[in-house]
Amino acid sequence: MTQTRPGGWLARTLQRLTADDSTIDAEHLRAETDRAGCELVSACRKGAVVTVTGRLKSVVYTPRETVPTLEAELFDGSGSVTLVWLGRRRIPGIEPGRTLTARGRFASFDGRKVIYNPWYELSAG
């Protein structure tokens, strides 16, 4: 994904003033990802061990016939990845709006980006 940035200070300022809240939020999250030294979700490739950071948009407990599953959608400004913890009904601190960093093997399942049983660290705040 290639993005073009306006050249001057005035053009960047005008763009920020006219952008909607979700665009500004996504830009802020991408900047945080860069500062943390993590990969953008949009740049992650299947099979690679990746470290991503972002904000949890949703957390859903999915009861399955064989194993319970906790799923959380992590958004980093470039895209979303679903973090899946098998055998868990709840994890303290894993809730919508929290910021976290996750590390694990990047996969694709049924057309969605997934990291199964990731190592994670909740951010303060």
PyRosetta script that sets phi, psi and omega in degrees:
from pyrosetta import init, pose_from_sequence

init()
pose = pose_from_sequence("MTQTRPGGWLARTLQRLTADDSTIDAEHLRAETDRAGCELVSACRKGAVVTVTGRLKSVVYTPRETVPTLEAELFDGSGSVTLVWLGRRRIPGIEPGRTLTARGRFASFDGRKVIYNPWYELSAG")
pose.set_psi(1, 119.9)
pose.set_omega(1, 179.9)
pose.set_phi(2, -106.6)
pose.set_psi(2, 133.9)
pose.set_omega(2, 179.0)
pose.set_phi(3, -120.9)
pose.set_psi(3, 140.3)
pose.set_omega(3, 174.4)
pose.set_phi(4, -102.8)
pose.set_psi(4, 136.5)
pose.set_omega(4, 179.9)
pose.set_phi(5, -107.3)
pose.set_psi(5, 139.1)
pose.set_omega(5, 175.0)
pose.set_phi(6, -60.9)
pose.set_psi(6, 146.7)
pose.set_omega(6, -172.9)
pose.set_phi(7, -68.7)
pose.set_psi(7, -54.4)
pose.set_omega(7, -169.5)
pose.set_phi(8, -99.1)
pose.set_psi(8, 171.2)
pose.set_omega(8, 179.5)
pose.set_phi(9, -59.1)
pose.set_psi(9, -44.7)
pose.set_omega(9, -178.4)
pose.set_phi(10, -62.8)
pose.set_psi(10, -43.6)
pose.set_omega(10, 179.8)
pose.set_phi(11, -63.2)
pose.set_psi(11, -42.6)
pose.set_omega(11, 178.7)
pose.set_phi(12, -64.9)
pose.set_psi(12, -40.3)
pose.set_omega(12, 179.0)
pose.set_phi(13, -64.4)
pose.set_psi(13, -44.1)
pose.set_omega(13, 178.1)
pose.set_phi(14, -62.9)
pose.set_psi(14, -39.1)
pose.set_omega(14, 179.0)
pose.set_phi(15, -63.3)
pose.set_psi(15, -43.3)
pose.set_omega(15, 178.7)
pose.set_phi(16, -64.0)
pose.set_psi(16, -38.4)
pose.set_omega(16, -178.1)
pose.set_phi(17, -69.0)
pose.set_psi(17, -30.1)
pose.set_omega(17, -176.7)
pose.set_phi(18, -99.0)
pose.set_psi(18, -6.9)
pose.set_omega(18, -178.6)
pose.set_phi(19, -76.6)
pose.set_psi(19, 150.7)
pose.set_omega(19, 176.6)
pose.set_phi(20, -79.8)
pose.set_psi(20, 167.5)
pose.set_omega(20, -175.2)
pose.set_phi(21, -60.0)
pose.set_psi(21, -39.1)
pose.set_omega(21, -177.9)
pose.set_phi(22, -67.7)
pose.set_psi(22, -34.7)
pose.set_omega(22, 177.8)
pose.set_phi(23, -67.6)
pose.set_psi(23, -43.1)
pose.set_omega(23, 178.5)
pose.set_phi(24, -64.7)
pose.set_psi(24, -42.0)
pose.set_omega(24, 179.0)
pose.set_phi(25, -62.9)
pose.set_psi(25, -44.0)
pose.set_omega(25, 179.4)
pose.set_phi(26, -63.0)
pose.set_psi(26, -40.4)
pose.set_omega(26, 178.1)
pose.set_phi(27, -62.7)
pose.set_psi(27, -42.7)
pose.set_omega(27, 178.8)
pose.set_phi(28, -63.7)
pose.set_psi(28, -43.6)
pose.set_omega(28, 179.6)
pose.set_phi(29, -64.4)
pose.set_psi(29, -39.9)
pose.set_omega(29, 177.3)
pose.set_phi(30, -63.0)
pose.set_psi(30, -39.8)
pose.set_omega(30, 178.3)
pose.set_phi(31, -64.5)
pose.set_psi(31, -40.3)
pose.set_omega(31, 177.7)
pose.set_phi(32, -63.8)
pose.set_psi(32, -39.2)
pose.set_omega(32, 177.9)
pose.set_phi(33, -61.1)
pose.set_psi(33, -43.8)
pose.set_omega(33, 179.1)
pose.set_phi(34, -63.4)
pose.set_psi(34, -45.7)
pose.set_omega(34, 179.4)
pose.set_phi(35, -62.0)
pose.set_psi(35, -35.9)
pose.set_omega(35, -179.0)
pose.set_phi(36, -78.1)
pose.set_psi(36, -11.5)
pose.set_omega(36, -179.3)
pose.set_phi(37, 76.8)
pose.set_psi(37, 24.2)
pose.set_omega(37, -179.1)
pose.set_phi(38, -98.0)
pose.set_psi(38, 164.8)
pose.set_omega(38, 176.4)
pose.set_phi(39, -80.8)
pose.set_psi(39, 148.1)
pose.set_omega(39, 170.9)
pose.set_phi(40, -75.5)
pose.set_psi(40, 141.1)
pose.set_omega(40, 179.0)
pose.set_phi(41, -56.9)
pose.set_psi(41, -38.8)
pose.set_omega(41, -178.8)
pose.set_phi(42, -65.3)
pose.set_psi(42, -19.5)
pose.set_omega(42, -178.4)
pose.set_phi(43, -99.4)
pose.set_psi(43, -5.7)
pose.set_omega(43, -178.2)
pose.set_phi(44, -72.1)
pose.set_psi(44, 142.2)
pose.set_omega(44, -179.5)
pose.set_phi(45, -116.4)
pose.set_psi(45, 143.7)
pose.set_omega(45, -178.8)
pose.set_phi(46, -54.0)
pose.set_psi(46, 131.9)
pose.set_omega(46, 177.3)
pose.set_phi(47, 93.1)
pose.set_psi(47, -14.4)
pose.set_omega(47, -178.6)
pose.set_phi(48, -83.6)
pose.set_psi(48, 146.6)
pose.set_omega(48, 171.6)
pose.set_phi(49, -85.2)
pose.set_psi(49, 121.3)
pose.set_omega(49, -172.6)
pose.set_phi(50, -126.5)
pose.set_psi(50, 158.1)
pose.set_omega(50, 171.4)
pose.set_phi(51, -121.1)
pose.set_psi(51, 120.3)
pose.set_omega(51, -178.7)
pose.set_phi(52, -123.9)
pose.set_psi(52, 154.2)
pose.set_omega(52, 176.9)
pose.set_phi(53, -138.7)
pose.set_psi(53, 149.6)
pose.set_omega(53, -179.6)
pose.set_phi(54, 173.1)
pose.set_psi(54, -162.7)
pose.set_omega(54, -177.6)
pose.set_phi(55, -111.1)
pose.set_psi(55, 138.5)
pose.set_omega(55, 177.9)
pose.set_phi(56, -76.1)
pose.set_psi(56, 122.0)
pose.set_omega(56, 178.8)
pose.set_phi(57, -88.1)
pose.set_psi(57, -35.6)
pose.set_omega(57, -179.7)
pose.set_phi(58, -152.4)
pose.set_psi(58, 152.5)
pose.set_omega(58, 176.2)
pose.set_phi(59, -135.3)
pose.set_psi(59, 125.4)
pose.set_omega(59, -174.7)
pose.set_phi(60, -134.1)
pose.set_psi(60, 130.4)
pose.set_omega(60, 171.4)
pose.set_phi(61, -88.6)
pose.set_psi(61, 124.7)
pose.set_omega(61, -178.6)
pose.set_phi(62, -117.0)
pose.set_psi(62, 101.1)
pose.set_omega(62, 177.9)
pose.set_phi(63, -69.0)
pose.set_psi(63, 129.8)
pose.set_omega(63, 177.9)
pose.set_phi(64, -115.0)
pose.set_psi(64, 162.7)
pose.set_omega(64, 179.8)
pose.set_phi(65, -66.7)
pose.set_psi(65, -33.8)
pose.set_omega(65, -176.2)
pose.set_phi(66, -100.8)
pose.set_psi(66, -44.7)
pose.set_omega(66, -174.0)
pose.set_phi(67, -143.3)
pose.set_psi(67, 130.2)
pose.set_omega(67, 176.7)
pose.set_phi(68, -67.5)
pose.set_psi(68, 153.2)
pose.set_omega(68, -175.5)
pose.set_phi(69, -138.8)
pose.set_psi(69, 134.5)
pose.set_omega(69, 172.9)
pose.set_phi(70, -108.8)
pose.set_psi(70, 125.3)
pose.set_omega(70, -178.9)
pose.set_phi(71, -121.4)
pose.set_psi(71, 135.4)
pose.set_omega(71, 179.0)
pose.set_phi(72, -132.3)
pose.set_psi(72, 132.4)
pose.set_omega(72, 178.3)
pose.set_phi(73, -92.0)
pose.set_psi(73, 118.5)
pose.set_omega(73, 179.9)
pose.set_phi(74, -102.9)
pose.set_psi(74, 123.9)
pose.set_omega(74, -179.8)
pose.set_phi(75, -112.8)
pose.set_psi(75, 130.3)
pose.set_omega(75, -178.8)
pose.set_phi(76, -116.2)
pose.set_psi(76, 9.4)
pose.set_omega(76, -179.4)
pose.set_phi(77, 98.2)
pose.set_psi(77, -23.1)
pose.set_omega(77, 178.2)
pose.set_phi(78, -107.0)
pose.set_psi(78, -20.4)
pose.set_omega(78, -178.7)
pose.set_phi(79, 173.5)
pose.set_psi(79, -177.8)
pose.set_omega(79, -178.1)
pose.set_phi(80, -122.4)
pose.set_psi(80, 149.7)
pose.set_omega(80, 173.1)
pose.set_phi(81, -132.6)
pose.set_psi(81, 142.7)
pose.set_omega(81, 178.2)
pose.set_phi(82, -94.0)
pose.set_psi(82, 121.6)
pose.set_omega(82, 175.2)
pose.set_phi(83, -91.6)
pose.set_psi(83, 126.9)
pose.set_omega(83, -174.9)
pose.set_phi(84, -122.9)
pose.set_psi(84, 121.2)
pose.set_omega(84, 174.6)
pose.set_phi(85, -107.8)
pose.set_psi(85, 113.8)
pose.set_omega(85, 179.7)
pose.set_phi(86, -81.2)
pose.set_psi(86, 139.1)
pose.set_omega(86, 177.9)
pose.set_phi(87, 79.9)
pose.set_psi(87, 12.2)
pose.set_omega(87, -179.1)
pose.set_phi(88, -119.0)
pose.set_psi(88, 139.5)
pose.set_omega(88, 175.5)
pose.set_phi(89, -100.2)
pose.set_psi(89, -31.2)
pose.set_omega(89, -178.2)
pose.set_phi(90, -157.3)
pose.set_psi(90, 147.0)
pose.set_omega(90, 173.3)
pose.set_phi(91, -130.7)
pose.set_psi(91, 120.6)
pose.set_omega(91, 179.8)
pose.set_phi(92, -54.9)
pose.set_psi(92, 132.6)
pose.set_omega(92, 179.3)
pose.set_phi(93, 91.2)
pose.set_psi(93, -18.9)
pose.set_omega(93, 177.8)
pose.set_phi(94, -85.1)
pose.set_psi(94, 97.8)
pose.set_omega(94, -177.3)
pose.set_phi(95, -150.4)
pose.set_psi(95, 154.4)
pose.set_omega(95, -178.7)
pose.set_phi(96, -55.0)
pose.set_psi(96, 139.1)
pose.set_omega(96, 178.4)
pose.set_phi(97, 95.1)
pose.set_psi(97, -17.7)
pose.set_omega(97, 179.6)
pose.set_phi(98, -76.6)
pose.set_psi(98, 148.3)
pose.set_omega(98, 176.0)
pose.set_phi(99, -101.2)
pose.set_psi(99, 136.0)
pose.set_omega(99, 178.8)
pose.set_phi(100, -149.8)
pose.set_psi(100, 162.9)
pose.set_omega(100, 174.5)
pose.set_phi(101, -113.8)
pose.set_psi(101, 134.1)
pose.set_omega(101, -178.5)
pose.set_phi(102, -128.4)
pose.set_psi(102, 146.1)
pose.set_omega(102, 178.8)
pose.set_phi(103, -133.7)
pose.set_psi(103, 134.8)
pose.set_omega(103, 178.3)
pose.set_phi(104, 175.3)
pose.set_psi(104, -177.4)
pose.set_omega(104, -179.5)
pose.set_phi(105, -82.7)
pose.set_psi(105, 124.9)
pose.set_omega(105, -177.3)
pose.set_phi(106, -77.8)
pose.set_psi(106, 130.5)
pose.set_omega(106, -178.5)
pose.set_phi(107, -134.4)
pose.set_psi(107, 168.7)
pose.set_omega(107, 175.0)
pose.set_phi(108, -129.7)
pose.set_psi(108, 125.1)
pose.set_omega(108, -177.7)
pose.set_phi(109, -137.5)
pose.set_psi(109, 123.7)
pose.set_omega(109, -177.9)
pose.set_phi(110, 53.5)
pose.set_psi(110, 38.5)
pose.set_omega(110, 176.5)
pose.set_phi(111, 78.6)
pose.set_psi(111, 8.2)
pose.set_omega(111, 177.6)
pose.set_phi(112, -121.3)
pose.set_psi(112, 153.1)
pose.set_omega(112, -178.9)
pose.set_phi(113, -83.4)
pose.set_psi(113, 132.6)
pose.set_omega(113, -172.1)
pose.set_phi(114, -140.7)
pose.set_psi(114, 144.6)
pose.set_omega(114, 165.5)
pose.set_phi(115, -125.3)
pose.set_psi(115, 119.8)
pose.set_omega(115, -178.9)
pose.set_phi(116, -89.5)
pose.set_psi(116, 137.3)
pose.set_omega(116, 177.1)
pose.set_phi(117, 44.1)
pose.set_psi(117, 55.3)
pose.set_omega(117, -176.5)
pose.set_phi(118, -73.0)
pose.set_psi(118, 152.2)
pose.set_omega(118, 165.1)
pose.set_phi(119, -72.6)
pose.set_psi(119, 142.4)
pose.set_omega(119, -179.3)
pose.set_phi(120, -144.7)
pose.set_psi(120, 156.3)
pose.set_omega(120, 175.6)
pose.set_phi(121, -138.0)
pose.set_psi(121, 122.7)
pose.set_omega(121, 178.0)
pose.set_phi(122, -76.8)
pose.set_psi(122, 139.2)
pose.set_omega(122, 177.2)
pose.set_phi(123, -84.1)
pose.set_psi(123, 149.4)
pose.set_omega(123, 178.0)
pose.set_phi(124, -69.2)
pose.set_psi(124, 145.9)
pose.set_omega(124, 175.7)
pose.set_phi(125, 108.3)
pose.dump_pdb("model.pdb")
